[in-house]
Amino acid sequence: MSVLIKGGTVVTAGKTRRADVLCDNGKIVEVGPGIDAPAGADVIDAGGQYVMPGGIDPHTHMQLPFMGTVASEDFYTGTAAGLAGGTTMIIDFVIPNPQQRLMEAYEQWREWAEKAVADYSFHVAVTWWDDTVSDDMETLVRDHGVNSFKHFMAYKGAIMATDEILVNSFMKAVELGAITTVHAENGDLVYRLQQKIYDMGITGPEGHPLSRPPEVEGEAANRAIRIAEVLNCPLYVVHVSCRQALEAITRARNEGQRVFGEVLAGHLLVDDSVYRDPDLERAAAHVMSPPFRSPEHQVALWRGLKAGNLQTTATDHCCFCADQKAAGKDDFRLTPNGTAGIENRMEVLWHHGVSTGKLTLNEFVKVTSTNAAQIFNIYPRKGSVSVGADADLVVWDPAASKTISVKTHKQNVDFNIFEGMTVQGCASHTLSAGKVVFADGDLRVERGAGKYVNRPPFAPYYDALNRQAELATPTKVDR
Protein backbone atom coordinates (compact mmCIF):
# COMPACT_ATOMS: atom_id res chain seq x y z
CA MET A 1 0.00 0.00 0.00
CA SER A 2 1.16 3.54 -0.75
CA VAL A 3 1.55 6.06 2.06
CA LEU A 4 1.32 9.81 1.48
CA ILE A 5 2.60 12.16 4.16
CA LYS A 6 0.71 15.35 3.47
CA GLY A 7 1.21 18.96 4.52
CA GLY A 8 4.38 18.65 6.56
CA THR A 9 7.73 20.42 6.53
CA VAL A 10 10.49 18.15 5.22
CA VAL A 11 13.75 18.55 7.12
CA THR A 12 16.97 17.02 5.82
CA ALA A 13 20.61 17.55 6.68
CA GLY A 14 20.82 20.19 3.97
CA LYS A 15 17.52 22.05 3.79
CA THR A 16 14.03 22.64 5.14
CA ARG A 17 10.97 23.01 2.88
CA ARG A 18 7.24 22.44 2.77
CA ALA A 19 6.59 19.25 0.80
CA ASP A 20 4.56 16.08 0.68
CA VAL A 21 6.25 12.68 0.62
CA LEU A 22 4.84 9.70 -1.26
CA CYS A 23 6.05 6.20 -0.41
CA ASP A 24 5.38 3.01 -2.32
CA ASN A 25 6.84 -0.49 -2.22
CA GLY A 26 9.24 0.42 0.57
CA LYS A 27 10.77 3.42 -1.21
CA ILE A 28 10.24 7.16 -1.43
CA VAL A 29 8.86 7.76 -4.93
CA GLU A 30 8.03 11.48 -4.88
CA VAL A 31 8.85 14.53 -2.76
CA GLY A 32 7.21 17.86 -3.54
CA PRO A 33 4.23 20.12 -2.96
CA GLY A 34 0.69 19.18 -3.83
CA ILE A 35 1.08 15.44 -4.41
CA ASP A 36 -2.25 13.74 -5.05
CA ALA A 37 -2.93 10.58 -3.08
CA PRO A 38 -3.07 7.44 -5.23
CA ALA A 39 -6.16 5.31 -4.96
CA GLY A 40 -6.19 3.39 -1.70
CA ALA A 41 -3.22 5.23 -0.24
CA ASP A 42 -2.89 5.73 3.50
CA VAL A 43 -2.72 9.50 4.07
CA ILE A 44 -0.98 10.98 7.10
CA ASP A 45 -1.82 14.56 7.95
CA ALA A 46 1.52 16.11 8.91
CA GLY A 47 0.28 19.69 9.21
CA GLY A 48 2.33 21.60 11.77
CA GLN A 49 4.85 18.74 11.94
CA TYR A 50 8.26 17.91 10.54
CA VAL A 51 9.04 14.98 8.23
CA MET A 52 12.58 13.70 8.70
CA PRO A 53 14.73 10.68 7.91
CA GLY A 54 14.25 7.96 10.48
CA GLY A 55 16.90 7.92 13.17
CA ILE A 56 19.94 5.68 12.87
CA ASP A 57 21.46 4.48 16.13
CA PRO A 58 25.01 3.40 15.20
CA HIS A 59 25.77 1.82 18.58
CA THR A 60 23.51 -0.80 20.18
CA HIS A 61 23.97 -4.16 21.89
CA MET A 62 20.82 -6.26 21.60
CA GLN A 63 20.80 -9.68 23.22
CA LEU A 64 24.49 -9.30 24.14
CA PRO A 65 26.11 -12.06 26.22
CA PHE A 66 28.27 -10.04 28.62
CA MET A 67 29.79 -10.34 32.08
CA GLY A 68 28.09 -13.64 32.88
CA THR A 69 24.59 -12.71 31.73
CA VAL A 70 22.67 -11.69 28.59
CA ALA A 71 21.20 -8.26 27.88
CA SER A 72 17.47 -8.18 28.59
CA GLU A 73 16.64 -6.44 25.31
CA ASP A 74 16.62 -8.65 22.22
CA PHE A 75 16.44 -7.65 18.57
CA TYR A 76 12.64 -7.77 18.55
CA THR A 77 11.93 -5.67 21.64
CA GLY A 78 14.87 -3.34 21.07
CA THR A 79 14.08 -2.40 17.48
CA ALA A 80 10.39 -2.06 18.37
CA ALA A 81 11.25 0.41 21.13
CA GLY A 82 13.43 2.28 18.67
CA LEU A 83 10.57 2.66 16.20
CA ALA A 84 8.38 4.11 18.96
CA GLY A 85 10.97 6.86 19.36
CA GLY A 86 11.61 7.47 15.66
CA THR A 87 14.73 5.31 15.21
CA THR A 88 14.34 3.12 12.12
CA MET A 89 17.75 1.45 11.92
CA ILE A 90 20.44 0.20 14.28
CA ILE A 91 24.04 -0.85 13.77
CA ASP A 92 24.71 -3.49 16.39
CA PHE A 93 27.94 -5.26 17.32
CA VAL A 94 29.10 -8.81 16.70
CA ILE A 95 31.56 -9.55 19.54
CA PRO A 96 33.48 -12.83 19.16
CA ASN A 97 34.94 -14.48 22.20
CA PRO A 98 38.74 -14.68 22.29
CA GLN A 99 39.84 -17.37 19.82
CA GLN A 100 36.35 -17.59 18.29
CA ARG A 101 36.19 -17.26 14.51
CA LEU A 102 34.69 -13.96 13.43
CA MET A 103 32.46 -15.70 10.91
CA GLU A 104 31.06 -18.05 13.54
CA ALA A 105 30.12 -15.12 15.77
CA TYR A 106 28.70 -13.16 12.83
CA GLU A 107 26.45 -16.04 11.84
CA GLN A 108 25.17 -16.34 15.42
CA TRP A 109 24.29 -12.64 15.57
CA ARG A 110 22.57 -12.82 12.18
CA GLU A 111 20.42 -15.63 13.53
CA TRP A 112 19.52 -13.64 16.67
CA ALA A 113 18.63 -10.61 14.57
CA GLU A 114 16.11 -12.41 12.35
CA LYS A 115 13.37 -11.32 14.76
CA ALA A 116 14.15 -7.58 14.30
CA VAL A 117 11.23 -5.35 13.32
CA ALA A 118 13.44 -2.58 11.87
CA ASP A 119 16.48 -2.62 9.62
CA TYR A 120 19.87 -3.44 11.10
CA SER A 121 23.51 -3.90 10.27
CA PHE A 122 26.64 -4.95 12.17
CA HIS A 123 30.04 -3.77 13.19
CA VAL A 124 32.26 -6.79 13.91
CA ALA A 125 34.70 -6.71 16.82
CA VAL A 126 38.29 -7.91 16.53
CA THR A 127 39.12 -9.39 19.92
CA TRP A 128 42.20 -11.44 18.99
CA TRP A 129 44.49 -11.96 16.03
CA ASP A 130 45.83 -14.62 13.72
CA ASP A 131 45.56 -15.36 10.02
CA THR A 132 42.00 -16.64 10.37
CA VAL A 133 40.88 -13.24 11.71
CA SER A 134 42.43 -11.56 8.69
CA ASP A 135 40.70 -14.05 6.37
CA ASP A 136 37.34 -13.57 8.09
CA MET A 137 37.61 -9.78 7.88
CA GLU A 138 38.07 -10.14 4.15
CA THR A 139 35.09 -12.49 3.84
CA LEU A 140 32.89 -10.14 5.87
CA VAL A 141 33.73 -7.14 3.70
CA ARG A 142 33.59 -8.97 0.39
CA ASP A 143 30.55 -11.18 0.92
CA HIS A 144 28.50 -9.85 3.84
CA GLY A 145 28.35 -6.09 3.61
CA VAL A 146 30.42 -5.34 6.72
CA ASN A 147 32.56 -2.22 6.41
CA SER A 148 33.46 -1.47 10.05
CA PHE A 149 35.46 -3.31 12.69
CA LYS A 150 35.34 -2.60 16.43
CA HIS A 151 38.22 -2.72 18.91
CA PHE A 152 37.76 -2.70 22.68
CA MET A 153 40.78 -1.07 24.30
CA ALA A 154 39.25 -1.96 27.69
CA TYR A 155 38.12 -5.20 29.41
CA LYS A 156 41.56 -6.65 30.11
CA GLY A 157 41.59 -10.44 30.33
CA ALA A 158 38.50 -10.73 28.16
CA ILE A 159 38.01 -8.91 24.85
CA MET A 160 40.66 -6.17 25.10
CA ALA A 161 42.60 -5.45 21.92
CA THR A 162 46.29 -4.85 22.50
CA ASP A 163 48.28 -2.37 20.44
CA GLU A 164 49.56 -5.27 18.35
CA ILE A 165 45.97 -6.30 17.55
CA LEU A 166 45.11 -2.69 16.70
CA VAL A 167 48.02 -2.40 14.29
CA ASN A 168 47.27 -5.69 12.55
CA SER A 169 43.55 -5.02 12.29
CA PHE A 170 43.91 -1.39 11.19
CA MET A 171 46.31 -2.42 8.44
CA LYS A 172 43.89 -5.07 7.21
CA ALA A 173 40.98 -2.62 7.32
CA VAL A 174 42.87 -0.18 5.11
CA GLU A 175 43.55 -2.97 2.64
CA LEU A 176 39.85 -3.92 2.57
CA GLY A 177 38.37 -0.43 2.46
CA ALA A 178 36.78 -0.71 5.90
CA ILE A 179 36.61 1.80 8.73
CA THR A 180 37.89 1.02 12.23
CA THR A 181 36.12 1.90 15.46
CA VAL A 182 37.44 1.90 19.02
CA HIS A 183 36.11 1.83 22.55
CA ALA A 184 38.78 4.09 23.98
CA GLU A 185 39.77 3.28 27.56
CA ASN A 186 43.22 2.17 28.70
CA GLY A 187 42.42 -1.36 29.83
CA ASP A 188 45.63 -1.86 31.79
CA LEU A 189 45.05 1.32 33.80
CA VAL A 190 41.40 0.46 34.42
CA TYR A 191 42.39 -3.00 35.68
CA ARG A 192 44.93 -1.52 38.12
CA LEU A 193 42.59 1.21 39.30
CA GLN A 194 39.72 -1.20 39.83
CA GLN A 195 41.89 -3.31 42.12
CA LYS A 196 43.18 -0.24 43.97
CA ILE A 197 39.69 1.20 44.53
CA TYR A 198 38.33 -2.15 45.69
CA ASP A 199 41.27 -2.70 48.06
CA MET A 200 40.51 0.72 49.59
CA GLY A 201 37.16 -0.70 50.65
CA ILE A 202 35.10 1.11 48.01
CA THR A 203 32.96 -1.72 46.70
CA GLY A 204 29.74 0.03 45.66
CA PRO A 205 28.77 1.69 42.35
CA GLU A 206 30.63 4.87 43.33
CA GLY A 207 33.83 2.92 42.68
CA HIS A 208 33.01 2.51 39.01
CA PRO A 209 33.73 6.10 37.83
CA LEU A 210 36.71 6.34 40.19
CA SER A 211 38.31 3.38 38.42
CA ARG A 212 37.71 4.85 34.95
CA PRO A 213 38.68 8.53 35.17
CA PRO A 214 38.62 10.75 32.06
CA GLU A 215 42.37 10.47 31.67
CA VAL A 216 42.23 6.76 30.81
CA GLU A 217 39.77 7.52 28.03
CA GLY A 218 41.75 10.48 26.74
CA GLU A 219 44.99 8.47 26.62
CA ALA A 220 43.39 5.58 24.75
CA ALA A 221 41.63 7.85 22.27
CA ASN A 222 44.87 9.66 21.49
CA ARG A 223 46.79 6.38 21.15
CA ALA A 224 44.26 4.90 18.73
CA ILE A 225 44.21 8.14 16.74
CA ARG A 226 48.00 8.19 16.39
CA ILE A 227 48.16 4.54 15.39
CA ALA A 228 45.50 5.27 12.76
CA GLU A 229 47.46 8.32 11.62
CA VAL A 230 50.60 6.30 10.95
CA LEU A 231 48.63 3.67 9.05
CA ASN A 232 46.45 6.15 7.10
CA CYS A 233 43.38 4.50 8.58
CA PRO A 234 40.13 6.44 9.14
CA LEU A 235 38.89 6.00 12.69
CA TYR A 236 35.55 6.28 14.49
CA VAL A 237 35.70 6.73 18.28
CA VAL A 238 32.56 5.46 19.99
CA HIS A 239 30.83 6.91 23.08
CA VAL A 240 33.13 9.89 23.66
CA SER A 241 32.33 10.88 27.23
CA CYS A 242 34.96 13.40 28.30
CA ARG A 243 36.82 16.56 27.37
CA GLN A 244 40.17 14.75 27.06
CA ALA A 245 38.96 12.34 24.35
CA LEU A 246 37.15 15.15 22.54
CA GLU A 247 40.31 17.25 22.53
CA ALA A 248 42.28 14.36 20.99
CA ILE A 249 39.67 14.03 18.24
CA THR A 250 39.49 17.78 17.63
CA ARG A 251 43.27 18.09 17.41
CA ALA A 252 43.48 15.24 14.90
CA ARG A 253 40.67 16.66 12.78
CA ASN A 254 42.33 20.07 12.79
CA GLU A 255 45.47 18.36 11.48
CA GLY A 256 43.47 16.91 8.59
CA GLN A 257 43.13 13.38 9.92
CA ARG A 258 39.99 11.40 9.12
CA VAL A 259 38.61 10.87 12.64
CA PHE A 260 34.97 10.75 13.69
CA GLY A 261 33.47 11.02 17.16
CA GLU A 262 30.24 9.61 18.57
CA VAL A 263 28.50 10.88 21.70
CA LEU A 264 25.75 9.16 23.68
CA ALA A 265 22.57 10.98 24.61
CA GLY A 266 23.18 9.81 28.16
CA HIS A 267 26.63 11.35 28.36
CA LEU A 268 25.19 14.68 27.23
CA LEU A 269 22.48 14.74 29.90
CA VAL A 270 23.37 12.56 32.90
CA ASP A 271 26.20 13.36 35.31
CA ASP A 272 28.25 11.28 37.73
CA SER A 273 26.16 12.19 40.79
CA VAL A 274 24.00 9.16 39.93
CA TYR A 275 26.71 6.87 41.30
CA ARG A 276 26.40 8.48 44.72
CA ASP A 277 22.68 7.79 44.98
CA PRO A 278 21.98 6.28 48.42
CA ASP A 279 19.73 3.75 46.69
CA LEU A 280 22.33 1.23 45.55
CA GLU A 281 19.96 -0.33 43.03
CA ARG A 282 19.46 3.01 41.27
CA ALA A 283 23.19 3.75 41.40
CA ALA A 284 24.07 0.34 39.92
CA ALA A 285 21.51 0.84 37.14
CA HIS A 286 23.77 3.62 35.79
CA VAL A 287 26.94 1.53 35.62
CA MET A 288 28.24 1.68 32.06
CA SER A 289 31.63 2.28 30.43
CA PRO A 290 32.82 4.89 29.99
CA PRO A 291 30.88 6.11 33.06
CA PHE A 292 28.79 9.24 33.31
CA ARG A 293 31.04 12.23 33.95
CA SER A 294 31.00 15.41 36.00
CA PRO A 295 29.03 18.34 34.51
CA GLU A 296 31.96 20.18 32.92
CA HIS A 297 32.39 17.28 30.50
CA GLN A 298 28.77 17.60 29.40
CA VAL A 299 29.41 21.25 28.55
CA ALA A 300 32.43 20.21 26.47
CA LEU A 301 30.49 17.45 24.67
CA TRP A 302 27.68 19.80 23.67
CA ARG A 303 30.29 22.20 22.30
CA GLY A 304 31.90 19.36 20.37
CA LEU A 305 28.55 18.36 18.89
CA LYS A 306 27.70 21.94 17.93
CA ALA A 307 31.14 22.48 16.40
CA GLY A 308 30.97 19.31 14.31
CA ASN A 309 33.88 17.54 16.01
CA LEU A 310 31.38 14.95 17.25
CA GLN A 311 29.31 13.82 14.29
CA THR A 312 26.88 11.20 15.57
CA THR A 313 24.66 10.50 18.54
CA ALA A 314 24.00 7.00 19.81
CA THR A 315 22.85 5.15 22.92
CA ASP A 316 25.14 2.15 23.50
CA HIS A 317 21.77 0.54 24.27
CA CYS A 318 22.66 -2.47 26.41
CA CYS A 319 20.04 -3.35 29.01
CA PHE A 320 20.41 -5.22 32.27
CA CYS A 321 17.64 -5.44 34.86
CA ALA A 322 18.03 -4.99 38.60
CA ASP A 323 18.51 -8.69 39.31
CA GLN A 324 21.32 -8.78 36.74
CA LYS A 325 22.95 -5.61 38.06
CA ALA A 326 22.84 -7.17 41.54
CA ALA A 327 25.78 -9.39 40.55
CA GLY A 328 27.95 -6.45 41.58
CA LYS A 329 26.25 -5.59 44.88
CA ASP A 330 29.42 -6.43 46.84
CA ASP A 331 31.94 -5.65 44.09
CA PHE A 332 31.33 -2.92 41.50
CA ARG A 333 33.69 -4.71 39.12
CA LEU A 334 31.10 -7.45 38.64
CA THR A 335 28.17 -5.17 37.74
CA PRO A 336 27.14 -5.76 34.11
CA ASN A 337 27.92 -2.59 32.15
CA GLY A 338 25.09 -1.01 30.21
CA THR A 339 22.08 1.30 30.11
CA ALA A 340 19.10 1.82 27.81
CA GLY A 341 18.10 4.74 25.61
CA ILE A 342 17.07 3.76 22.08
CA GLU A 343 13.45 4.79 22.60
CA ASN A 344 14.26 8.22 24.01
CA ARG A 345 17.43 9.33 22.18
CA MET A 346 15.72 11.53 19.61
CA GLU A 347 13.24 12.97 22.12
CA VAL A 348 15.86 14.10 24.63
CA LEU A 349 18.15 15.46 21.91
CA TRP A 350 15.30 17.47 20.42
CA HIS A 351 14.24 18.84 23.79
CA HIS A 352 17.71 19.68 25.06
CA GLY A 353 19.25 20.42 21.65
CA VAL A 354 16.78 21.94 19.21
CA SER A 355 14.46 23.51 21.77
CA THR A 356 17.36 25.23 23.54
CA GLY A 357 19.01 26.46 20.36
CA LYS A 358 22.06 24.23 20.68
CA LEU A 359 21.11 22.44 17.45
CA THR A 360 19.29 23.63 14.36
CA LEU A 361 16.65 21.45 12.72
CA ASN A 362 19.12 20.41 10.04
CA GLU A 363 21.87 19.69 12.57
CA PHE A 364 19.44 17.49 14.49
CA VAL A 365 18.88 15.42 11.36
CA LYS A 366 22.63 15.24 10.77
CA VAL A 367 23.54 13.97 14.23
CA THR A 368 20.61 11.56 14.61
CA SER A 369 20.63 10.05 11.10
CA THR A 370 22.45 11.45 8.09
CA ASN A 371 26.00 11.61 9.43
CA ALA A 372 25.84 7.96 10.51
CA ALA A 373 24.51 6.97 7.09
CA GLN A 374 27.35 8.82 5.38
CA ILE A 375 30.12 7.64 7.69
CA PHE A 376 29.06 4.00 7.33
CA ASN A 377 28.38 4.28 3.59
CA ILE A 378 24.63 3.74 3.33
CA TYR A 379 23.67 7.26 2.23
CA PRO A 380 21.39 8.23 0.50
CA ARG A 381 19.60 4.90 0.89
CA LYS A 382 19.33 5.79 4.56
CA GLY A 383 19.46 9.18 6.25
CA SER A 384 17.73 11.12 3.48
CA VAL A 385 14.29 12.14 2.28
CA SER A 386 14.86 11.71 -1.44
CA VAL A 387 13.42 9.79 -4.35
CA GLY A 388 14.79 6.24 -4.32
CA ALA A 389 15.71 6.24 -0.63
CA ASP A 390 14.27 3.66 1.74
CA ALA A 391 10.97 4.94 3.12
CA ASP A 392 12.24 5.04 6.71
CA LEU A 393 10.72 8.26 8.00
CA VAL A 394 9.58 9.94 11.18
CA VAL A 395 6.82 12.51 11.41
CA TRP A 396 7.82 14.73 14.32
CA ASP A 397 5.36 16.74 16.36
CA PRO A 398 7.23 19.64 18.00
CA ALA A 399 4.24 20.46 20.20
CA ALA A 400 3.77 16.98 21.67
CA SER A 401 5.08 16.36 25.17
CA LYS A 402 5.58 13.38 27.42
CA THR A 403 7.20 12.45 30.69
CA ILE A 404 9.67 9.62 30.26
CA SER A 405 9.08 6.74 32.63
CA VAL A 406 9.89 3.08 33.03
CA LYS A 407 6.15 2.60 33.60
CA THR A 408 5.32 3.59 30.03
CA HIS A 409 8.43 2.98 27.95
CA LYS A 410 8.56 0.07 25.53
CA GLN A 411 12.16 -0.91 26.28
CA ASN A 412 12.52 -4.32 27.92
CA VAL A 413 14.30 -3.12 31.04
CA ASP A 414 13.18 -2.08 34.52
CA PHE A 415 15.03 1.26 34.67
CA ASN A 416 15.26 4.39 32.54
CA ILE A 417 18.20 6.77 32.92
CA PHE A 418 15.92 9.65 31.83
CA GLU A 419 13.22 8.76 34.37
CA GLY A 420 10.91 11.69 35.13
CA MET A 421 12.27 13.93 32.36
CA THR A 422 9.52 15.84 30.58
CA VAL A 423 10.30 16.44 26.91
CA GLN A 424 8.54 18.46 24.24
CA GLY A 425 8.87 17.11 20.72
CA CYS A 426 8.09 13.47 19.91
CA ALA A 427 7.40 11.14 17.01
CA SER A 428 3.73 11.06 16.03
CA HIS A 429 4.31 8.53 13.23
CA THR A 430 7.19 6.30 12.22
CA LEU A 431 7.49 4.56 8.86
CA SER A 432 9.76 1.60 8.25
CA ALA A 433 10.12 0.37 4.66
CA GLY A 434 7.11 2.47 3.76
CA LYS A 435 4.80 0.95 6.38
CA VAL A 436 3.33 2.86 9.29
CA VAL A 437 4.75 1.02 12.30
CA PHE A 438 4.01 3.63 14.98
CA ALA A 439 1.08 6.03 15.00
CA ASP A 440 0.02 8.26 17.88
CA GLY A 441 1.26 5.85 20.53
CA ASP A 442 0.13 2.69 18.74
CA LEU A 443 3.03 0.35 17.91
CA ARG A 444 2.25 -1.83 14.88
CA VAL A 445 5.35 -3.94 14.35
CA GLU A 446 5.80 -7.25 12.56
CA ARG A 447 8.28 -9.73 13.95
CA GLY A 448 11.07 -10.31 11.43
CA ALA A 449 10.11 -7.38 9.17
CA GLY A 450 13.53 -5.76 9.64
CA LYS A 451 16.09 -6.37 6.92
CA TYR A 452 19.86 -6.71 7.07
CA VAL A 453 21.54 -3.74 5.42
CA ASN A 454 24.72 -4.34 3.42
CA ARG A 455 27.29 -1.55 3.75
CA PRO A 456 29.81 -1.50 0.89
CA PRO A 457 33.49 -0.78 1.50
CA PHE A 458 35.12 2.56 0.80
CA ALA A 459 37.34 1.28 -2.00
CA PRO A 460 37.88 4.50 -3.99
CA TYR A 461 38.80 6.47 -0.87
CA TYR A 462 41.12 3.80 0.43
CA ASP A 463 42.73 3.31 -2.96
CA ALA A 464 43.63 6.99 -2.85
CA LEU A 465 45.04 6.60 0.64
CA ASN A 466 47.17 3.66 -0.45
CA ARG A 467 48.50 5.64 -3.40
CA GLN A 468 49.33 8.48 -1.05
CA ALA A 469 51.13 6.07 1.26
CA GLU A 470 53.12 4.64 -1.61
CA LEU A 471 54.23 8.12 -2.65
CA ALA A 472 55.32 8.79 0.92
CA THR A 473 57.32 5.57 1.21
CA PRO A 474 60.99 6.38 1.82
CA THR A 475 63.19 5.65 -1.15
CA LYS A 476 66.28 3.55 -0.61
CA VAL A 477 69.45 5.36 -1.61
CA ASP A 478 72.24 3.31 -3.18
CA ARG A 479 75.59 4.07 -1.57
Secondary structure, DSSP 4 states (H G I P E B T S, - for coil): --EEEES-EEE-SS-EEE-EEEEETTEEEEEETTPPPPTT-EEEE-TT-EEEEPEEEEEE-TT-EETTEE-S--HHHHHHHHHHTTEEEEEEEE-PPTT--HHHHHHHHHHHGGG-SSEEEEEEE--S-SHHHHHHHHHHHHHH---EEEEES--TTTTPPPHHHHHHHHHHHHHHT-EEEEE---HHHHHHHHHHHHHTT--STTHHHHTS-HHHHHHHHHHHHHHHHHTT--EEE-S--SHHHHHHHHHHHHTT--EEEEEEHHHHH--GGGGG-SSHHHHHHT--SSPP--HHHHHHHHHHHHHTSS-EEE--B----HHHHGGGSS-GGGSPP-B--TTTHHHHHIIIIITTTSS-HHHHHIIIIIHHHHHTT-TTTSS--STTSB--EEEEEEEEEEE--TTT--SSSS--TTTT-EEEEEEEEEEETTEEEEETTEE---TT---B------HHHHHHHHHHHHHHSPPP---
